Amino acid sequence: MTNLSEELCRICGIEGKWFEYTTETTDGCVNLGKKRVFPDFTQPENFVKLIELRFTTKRGDIFTVVEALQNGRCFTFADRKSFLDQLLDYIFTCENFGEYIKQAIRETEWVYE
């Protein structure tokens, strides 16, 4: 997962899911463990869902995340990282829309890998 995905999860209130795993050592011992996993927004399925994610404002206007970013200011992105950078910046600078976006992200089912 990218650090940007983890930061987006943190600010949106996504707590992650616990997954159990096993590893085998060279001497044949099996170790059990748990790790917390968060959605990775750079993965294709999550990325497409994120840019197409819809939210509704108090006035009843419906936007997708990418529409909000494009309407709010000069917005261009060359790759997933630059999109996430700009999304995080937008959430922090545009409080009202930022809250709507964070709520929509928090309430959506994401792929955990």
NUSEZA-583772 format. One line per field, with one value per residue (C-alpha): x, y, z negated; residue in one letter; residue number from 1; chain. Coordinates in nm, 3 decimals. Each point is the difference from the previous one (the first is absolute). Layout:
N
c1 = c(X|...)
c2 = c(Y|...)
c3 = c(Z|...)
rest = c(A|...)
nr = c(NUM|...)
kette = c(A|...)
end
This chain:
113
c1 = c(0.000|0.114|0.046|-0.261|-0.258|0.076|-0.029|-0.332|-0.131|0.114|-0.166|-0.322|-0.027|0.055|0.134|0.111|-0.062|0.202|0.128|0.167|0.302|0.249|0.365|0.228|0.360|0.289|-0.001|-0.367|-0.159|-0.326|-0.056|-0.345|-0.065|-0.251|0.038|-0.225|-0.066|-0.141|-0.137|0.264|-0.145|0.270|-0.134|-0.218|-0.332|0.024|0.139|-0.284|-0.257|0.159|-0.005|-0.358|-0.119|-0.316|-0.096|-0.291|0.030|-0.247|-0.162|-0.061|0.263|0.164|0.366|0.262|0.335|0.171|-0.276|0.042|0.373|-0.041|-0.267|0.189|0.319|0.255|0.032|0.209|0.158|0.249|-0.014|-0.164|0.250|-0.060|-0.377|0.027|0.229|-0.253|-0.295|0.164|0.081|-0.359|-0.145|0.210|-0.062|-0.370|-0.151|-0.366|0.063|0.286|-0.239|-0.243|0.283|0.141|-0.344|-0.055|0.343|-0.061|-0.341|0.116|0.112|0.359|0.222|0.253|0.312)
c2 = c(0.000|0.350|0.249|0.221|-0.279|-0.051|0.373|0.017|-0.292|0.169|0.335|-0.166|-0.220|-0.336|-0.227|-0.283|-0.369|-0.258|-0.296|-0.309|-0.137|-0.281|-0.015|-0.297|0.029|-0.177|-0.263|-0.086|0.186|0.176|0.345|0.152|0.370|0.276|0.319|0.296|0.063|0.315|0.052|0.098|0.277|-0.042|-0.347|0.017|-0.110|0.240|0.285|-0.009|-0.030|0.299|0.237|-0.102|0.010|0.209|0.218|0.232|0.346|0.148|0.191|-0.330|0.048|-0.325|-0.008|-0.261|0.046|0.088|0.251|0.174|0.027|0.130|0.254|0.124|0.115|-0.074|-0.375|-0.229|-0.326|-0.212|-0.314|-0.152|0.153|0.354|-0.059|-0.114|0.296|0.245|-0.178|0.020|0.367|0.067|-0.175|0.219|0.331|-0.037|-0.091|-0.042|-0.208|-0.170|-0.125|-0.135|-0.179|-0.147|-0.130|-0.158|-0.166|-0.126|-0.147|-0.182|-0.362|-0.022|-0.285|-0.099|-0.181)
c3 = c(0.000|0.068|-0.282|0.170|-0.020|-0.366|-0.068|0.186|-0.207|-0.319|0.068|0.121|-0.308|0.169|-0.272|0.226|-0.036|-0.189|0.199|-0.134|0.181|-0.032|0.091|0.009|-0.113|0.165|-0.275|0.069|-0.290|0.071|-0.147|-0.033|-0.002|0.056|0.194|0.063|0.368|0.157|0.352|0.253|0.214|0.263|0.089|0.315|-0.154|-0.294|0.209|0.254|-0.278|-0.177|0.298|0.086|-0.363|-0.036|-0.293|-0.070|-0.154|-0.250|0.287|0.179|0.271|0.109|0.101|0.066|-0.170|0.327|0.089|-0.334|0.054|0.355|-0.099|-0.302|0.169|0.266|-0.027|0.214|-0.087|0.186|-0.211|-0.306|-0.241|0.125|-0.020|-0.363|-0.081|0.140|-0.163|-0.342|0.054|0.110|-0.305|-0.229|0.179|0.089|-0.334|0.104|0.308|-0.179|-0.269|0.262|0.178|-0.322|-0.098|0.342|-0.012|-0.354|0.092|0.316|0.019|0.123|0.111|-0.263|0.117)
rest = c(M|T|N|L|S|E|E|L|C|R|I|C|G|I|E|G|K|W|F|E|Y|T|T|E|T|T|D|G|C|V|N|L|G|K|K|R|V|F|P|D|F|T|Q|P|E|N|F|V|K|L|I|E|L|R|F|T|T|K|R|G|D|I|F|T|V|V|E|A|L|Q|N|G|R|C|F|T|F|A|D|R|K|S|F|L|D|Q|L|L|D|Y|I|F|T|C|E|N|F|G|E|Y|I|K|Q|A|I|R|E|T|E|W|V|Y|E)
nr = c(1|2|3|4|5|6|7|8|9|10|11|12|13|14|15|16|17|18|19|20|21|22|23|24|25|26|27|28|29|30|31|32|33|34|35|36|37|38|39|40|41|42|43|44|45|46|47|48|49|50|51|52|53|54|55|56|57|58|59|60|61|62|63|64|65|66|67|68|69|70|71|72|73|74|75|76|77|78|79|80|81|82|83|84|85|86|87|88|89|90|91|92|93|94|95|96|97|98|99|100|101|102|103|104|105|106|107|108|109|110|111|112|113)
kette = c(A|A|A|A|A|A|A|A|A|A|A|A|A|A|A|A|A|A|A|A|A|A|A|A|A|A|A|A|A|A|A|A|A|A|A|A|A|A|A|A|A|A|A|A|A|A|A|A|A|A|A|A|A|A|A|A|A|A|A|A|A|A|A|A|A|A|A|A|A|A|A|A|A|A|A|A|A|A|A|A|A|A|A|A|A|A|A|A|A|A|A|A|A|A|A|A|A|A|A|A|A|A|A|A|A|A|A|A|A|A|A|A|A)
end
